[in-house]
Amino acid sequence: MIRKNRLKAKLMAGEKAFGIWLQSADPTFAEISALIGFDCFIMDQEHGPGGMQAAIDMARAAAVTDTTSIVRVPSSDPLVLRRILDGGIEGVLVPMVETASQAKSIADACRFPPLGKRGNAWDITRAAGYGVARDYMKRVHDELLVIAQLETVEGIKNARAIADIDGIDVIFIGPTDLAGSAGVGGDTGHPTVEALIAEAVAAVKPTGKPLATVPRRGTSWQKAFDDGFDFVAAGSEIHFFRLAAEAQFKEWLRYNGEE
């Protein structure tokens, strides 16, 4: 069933938003994240193991809360985007967007004619409540959130042109791959990377499109907001579990005299 996209509404109102990544395909973590109250969770299907059914199950976990479900898709293939959106996922994060023409193709794949080229079978999809949500076609474009991830030097150079594309709602800067593209490996704090991120922020801000990112290694999510970002996805359930597990195990080692 289509519902108000609270993350989109928040961002379009100029408010800041805070999300979490989900790397596993277990909807339990989606449910916990939603019950905690994150503005969104981002199911990572670029680097994570989840498939279509996992995405739907995770979206169901969010449906009884105010949390928005987002999937980072593995590619900008229109078929991939169509299937995820037909599954009722409320937003897509598309990696490795480098040009305005690519961004236009993504927007077209996510929107129905005449605004785009998305194939239409709305009355049998979960997104429209299998036909029960008869207002789906009137509301779908208002509630859909399309996020373009810029993570190469070329993408940063084209940031303004990408942000200008109608149907691209948010610009997401990926610092780790950007560092690789800039030739400095994983050094997300390198001056070259900092300059590229600042360039992207300066290019996108005049468009009014919200900017999103993850904290760069060794920095806090607070700094990302201070740097001009509107939406930060700060860490994953795998990351948080590892930190907590390591801390607990170190306590055991100290207790047992092994440290």
Buried (B, 14 or more C-beta within 10 A) or exposed (E): EBBEBBBBBBBBEEEEBBBBBBBBBBBEBBBBBBEEEBBBBBBBBBEBEBEBEBBBBBBBBBBEBBBBBBBBBBEBBBEBBBBBBBBBBBBBBBBBBBBBEBBBBBBBBBBBEEBBBBEEEBBEBBBBBEEEBEEBBEBBBEBBBBBBBBBBBEBBBBBBBBBBBEBBBBBBBBBBBBBBBBEBEEBBBBEBBBEBBEBBBEBBBEBEBBBBBBBBEEBEBEEBBEBBBBBBBBBBBBEBEEEEEEEEEEEEEEEEEEE
